[in-house]
Amino acid sequence: MNQQAAHAAATAAARLAEDGMVLGLGTGRTMRLVLEALGTRMRDEGLRLTGVPTSQATAAHARTLGIPLAEPDAPADLALDGADQVERTTLRLLKGGGGALLREKIIAESARRFVVVADASKLVDRLGAGFALPVEVAPFGHAATARRIAALGGAPVLRLRDGKPAASDGGNLLYDCPGFGPIRDPFTLERRLRAIAGVLGTGLFLLPVERALIGQPDGTVAEIMP
């Protein structure tokens, strides 16, 4: 991640917030910068915001910045989130490297507007090239679920943290699937994976994106529309 590029994109994203908004707050390094930019606006401009966090890490950071938090009972006015990959011609996303993919997708799908924030290194011609697709699965029978994912060609690998299975904020397990890349038909792949009983979500974000704010190494921001 280019720090100057990410900081520029985060600052541009924070400018989209309007007084009284409910914001969906994504997870990841770029989103930490977005939160800090929002906190600065709240302090300096008196901007009033409420955040709906997608992870415990995001919630904790938001609290330190004085951003009030709410449960995701009502749709956010605007959801802001980063991405591991952004397909440049479609704005389809691959997410989940941070492990919050299911909660991120729930917030993004319910939001009235969804804007992705990233640096230029995240732009790709096709999703899944050089990045394994994360799949969130139920712990119960997860090895059997992994065998069904493998039968689709995913070559799933259980994600570990400190030698133990890594858990999502929802208490589920994560399999990284390099065998699917590059992904030529993401809608069909999403449908086949979601047909497996133990699969709770995938890192394919195929929902409409209003725009992508892409930070450049020189500190400028490119705005890409679908």
Buried (B, 14 or more C-beta within 10 A) or exposed (E): BBEBBBBBBBBBBBEBBEEEBBBBBBBBBBBBBBBBBBBBBBEEEEBEBBBBBBBEBBBEBBEEBEBEEEEBEEBBBBBBBBBBBBBBEEBBBBBBBBBBBBBBBBBBBBBEBBBBBBBBBBBBEBBBEEBBBBBBBBEEEBEEBBEBBBEBEBBBBBBEEEEEBBBBBBEBBBBBBBBBBEBEEBEEBBEBBBEBEBBBBBBBBBBEBBBBBBBBEEEBBBEBEE
